């Protein structure tokens, strides 16, 4: 592999329909726990920011009835 680089262009990709369906089902099932983990991390980050900066009372007007 000491020679010059070669460029390769893929012109066709044949995937059976059932394999593609199984792949997308696996991806969608794997996305559920990933979304839960990301939501937990966002919630944790938001809690840390609110804990450091306060509840925003000095920036927002409180409505009293």
Buried (B, 14 or more C-beta within 10 A) or exposed (E): EEEEEEEEEEEEEEEEEEEEEEEEEEEEEEEEEEEEEEEEEEEEEEEEEEEEEEEEEEEEEEEEE
